[in-house]
């Protein structure tokens, strides 16, 4: 099934056509990422199903390592360009805690786990190798100064072209999405944690390489980065908080485009965005998957 939509290029102020071409369906879940011909789709409790991008066949399942110690919501998931070991089949994977500890004393805002993905005899497993955390989530540079943000947890994507880690968060007071860029931490960096048994890297304000505001994201969902642009999904299955894709340009330091999905009949909560080759793939909470063809 092929459907055509319109989106507005914010930087050009013009309207363009984009094509959504429906492909296979997977089990509904949170975000995920693609490497080679493998789609890794995670749920909110650290469980992953691996699919073939060629036909949607299920190839395996696993639960993230140390999930009982640090449970990932996987609101955003992204493979990096780096490998833990040169002989590894898959590069390092980054996925975030997000709001899994929203009711705890320590909400673990701005925390991301780094994992080595392994496959032996056709069985997929993972190994936590590092935790990355934002050390200034209580500072007004991250959160709103005078109100409590509804989602102060932050998404993470890897800017592979620049070897940077980008973190971004909703700021409800000024109605912006704030973006931070850091050098992608070396996998050996950090202070060894007795709790997790892996190094923890704490990124402080002094580590910020760039910071800017983009247009407001109305409840962040899945995201990915390609060519210096973050493709970020947002919204719910709710006309008051509609499904949308925003594209943020890290080089130009601004919102590049906004694509409303809800108003064109795609009313299910968005969850997933990832590239396979040069094509963006989008999926909703029900597991429907589309190729997204931009002009």
C-alpha positions in Angstrom: 0.0 0.0 0.0 1.4 3.4 -1.0 0.1 6.7 0.4 1.2 10.2 -0.4 1.4 13.0 2.2 2.5 16.6 2.3 5.1 18.1 4.7 6.4 21.5 5.2 10.1 22.2 4.9 10.6 24.7 7.7 13.9 26.1 6.4 12.5 26.7 2.9 8.9 27.5 3.8 7.6 25.3 1.0 5.5 22.2 0.8 6.8 18.9 -0.5 5.4 15.5 -1.1 6.5 12.4 0.7 5.5 8.8 0.1 4.7 6.2 2.8 5.0 2.7 1.4 3.7 0.0 3.8 5.9 -3.1 4.2 5.8 -6.0 6.7 4.4 -5.7 10.2 6.2 -6.6 13.5 5.1 -6.9 17.1 4.2 -3.5 18.5 6.9 -2.1 20.7 9.1 1.0 21.3 12.0 2.1 19.2 14.7 0.0 17.6 17.5 0.2 15.1 18.7 -1.5 12.0 22.2 -2.9 11.2 22.8 -4.8 8.0 19.7 -6.7 7.2 18.7 -7.0 10.9 16.0 -5.0 12.6 16.2 -4.9 16.4 12.9 -3.8 18.0 12.7 -3.3 21.7 9.8 -3.1 24.2 9.7 -0.9 27.3 11.1 -3.6 29.6 14.4 -4.5 27.9 13.1 -7.2 25.6 14.2 -7.3 21.9 12.9 -9.2 18.9 15.3 -9.4 15.9 13.7 -9.5 12.4 14.9 -9.8 8.9 14.5 -6.6 7.0 14.1 -8.6 3.8 10.8 -10.3 4.7 10.0 -9.5 8.4 10.9 -13.1 9.6 11.7 -13.4 13.3 15.3 -14.4 13.7 15.7 -14.3 17.5 14.9 -12.7 20.8 16.8 -11.6 23.9 16.6 -9.5 27.0 19.2 -6.7 27.6 22.0 -7.7 29.9 21.7 -6.5 33.6 18.1 -5.5 32.9 17.2 -6.2 36.5 19.7 -3.6 37.6 19.0 -0.9 34.9 15.8 -1.4 32.9 15.7 0.3 29.5 12.5 1.8 28.2 14.2 2.1 24.7 12.3 5.2 23.8 15.3 5.9 21.5 17.7 3.2 20.2 20.6 3.7 17.9 23.6 1.7 16.7 27.0 3.6 16.7 29.8 3.3 14.1 32.1 1.7 16.7 32.6 -1.9 17.6 33.5 -3.2 21.1 35.9 -5.7 19.4 37.0 -5.6 15.7 35.7 -9.2 15.4 32.2 -8.4 16.5 29.3 -8.8 14.0 27.4 -5.8 15.3 28.5 -2.3 16.5 27.7 -0.9 19.9 24.0 -0.1 20.6 22.8 2.8 22.6 19.3 2.8 24.3 17.8 4.9 27.0 16.1 4.4 30.4 13.7 7.3 29.7 10.7 7.2 32.1 11.0 3.7 33.5 11.9 5.1 36.9 9.5 8.0 36.8 8.0 7.2 40.2 11.3 6.4 41.9 13.3 8.8 44.1 16.1 8.6 41.5 14.3 8.9 38.2 17.5 8.3 36.3 16.9 11.2 33.9 19.4 11.4 31.1 20.7 7.8 31.3 21.6 5.7 28.4 23.0 2.1 28.3 25.6 0.9 25.9 25.5 -2.7 24.8 27.5 -5.2 22.8 25.2 -7.4 20.6 26.4 -10.9 20.1 25.2 -13.9 18.0 26.6 -17.4 18.6 25.1 -20.4 16.9 22.2 -18.3 15.8 21.3 -17.1 19.3 21.3 -13.4 20.0 22.5 -12.1 23.4 23.7 -8.7 24.7 26.4 -7.5 27.1 26.2 -4.2 28.9 29.6 -2.5 28.5 29.0 1.1 29.6 26.4 3.5 31.0 26.3 7.2 29.9 24.5 9.8 32.0 23.9 13.5 31.7 25.3 15.1 34.9 23.3 18.3 34.7 19.6 17.2 34.4 18.8 19.3 37.5 20.3 22.4 35.9 18.2 25.0 34.0 20.3 24.4 30.9 18.5 21.0 30.7 15.2 21.5 32.4 12.7 24.3 32.6 13.5 26.8 35.3 10.1 27.6 36.8 7.9 24.6 36.0 8.3 20.8 36.2 8.7 19.4 32.7 6.4 16.5 31.9 9.2 14.4 30.3 12.6 15.5 31.5 14.3 12.2 30.6 16.0 12.8 27.2 16.5 10.9 24.0 19.9 9.9 22.6 21.1 9.3 19.1 24.6 8.8 17.6 25.8 11.3 15.0 28.0 8.9 13.2 29.5 11.4 10.7 30.9 13.5 13.5 31.5 10.7 16.1 29.2 12.6 18.5 26.5 11.6 20.9 23.4 13.8 20.7 21.0 14.1 23.6 17.7 16.1 23.4 14.8 16.8 25.8 11.4 18.6 25.9 11.4 21.9 27.7 7.8 22.8 28.5 8.2 26.3 29.8 9.7 27.8 26.7 8.2 25.2 24.3 11.4 24.1 22.7 13.3 20.9 22.2 16.9 21.4 23.4 19.7 19.6 21.7 23.2 18.9 23.2 26.1 17.3 21.3 29.1 15.6 23.0 32.1 13.7 21.8 31.1 10.0 21.6 32.6 8.6 24.8 35.4 6.0 24.3 34.1 2.6 25.3 36.9 2.4 28.0 36.0 5.7 29.5 34.1 6.2 32.8 34.3 5.3 36.4 33.6 1.6 37.3 30.3 1.2 39.0 29.9 -1.4 41.7 26.2 -1.5 41.1 26.3 -2.2 37.3 29.8 -3.7 37.0 30.6 -1.4 34.0 32.1 2.1 33.6 29.7 5.0 34.0 30.5 8.1 31.9 29.0 11.3 33.3 28.7 14.1 30.8 28.9 17.6 32.4 28.2 21.0 31.0 31.9 21.4 30.3 31.6 18.5 27.8 29.0 20.2 25.7 30.3 20.7 22.1 27.1 22.3 20.9 23.7 23.3 22.2 20.6 24.8 20.4 16.8 24.9 20.6 14.6 23.3 18.0 10.8 23.4 17.7 8.9 21.8 20.6 8.4 18.0 20.5 5.0 17.0 21.8 6.1 13.9 23.7 9.3 12.4 22.2 9.1 8.9 20.8 11.7 7.0 18.6 14.5 8.7 16.7 17.5 8.2 14.5 20.3 10.3 13.0 21.5 10.3 9.4 23.6 12.9 7.6 23.6 15.3 10.5 19.8 15.3 10.8 17.8 13.8 13.6 14.5 12.1 12.5 12.4 12.3 15.6 8.9 10.9 16.1 6.4 12.3 18.6 2.8 12.2 19.8 0.2 9.6 20.7 -3.0 8.1 19.3 -4.7 11.3 20.2 -5.8 14.2 18.0 -4.7 16.6 20.8 -1.2 15.2 20.8 -1.0 14.0 17.1 1.5 11.7 15.6 4.3 13.6 13.8 7.9 13.3 12.5 10.2 16.3 13.0 13.6 16.6 11.3 16.2 18.6 13.2 19.4 19.7 11.5 22.4 19.5 13.8 24.7 21.4 11.4 22.3 24.3 10.8 21.2 24.1 14.4 17.4 24.4 13.7 14.3 22.5 12.8 14.5 21.4 9.2 11.0 19.9 8.5 7.8 18.8 10.2 5.6 16.0 8.8 2.1 15.7 10.4 1.0 12.0 10.3 -2.2 12.2 12.3 -3.9 14.6 9.9 -3.3 12.2 7.0 -4.9 9.2 8.7 -1.9 7.7 10.5 -3.5 7.9 13.9 -1.6 5.3 15.9 1.1 6.3 18.4 4.5 6.6 16.6 7.4 4.7 18.0 10.2 3.8 15.6 12.5 5.5 13.1 15.6 4.0 11.5 17.4 3.9 8.2 18.0 0.8 6.1 20.4 1.8 3.5 19.3 5.3 2.3 15.6 4.7 3.2 13.9 5.8 6.4 11.7 3.3 8.0 8.9 4.3 10.3 6.7 2.2 12.6 3.8 2.8 14.9 2.9 1.2 18.3 0.9 -1.6 16.5 4.0 -2.7 14.6 3.0 -1.4 11.1 6.1 -0.6 9.1 6.5 1.9 6.3 9.3 3.0 4.0 9.3 6.8 3.9 10.4 8.3 0.6 11.3 11.9 0.7 11.9 14.0 -2.5 
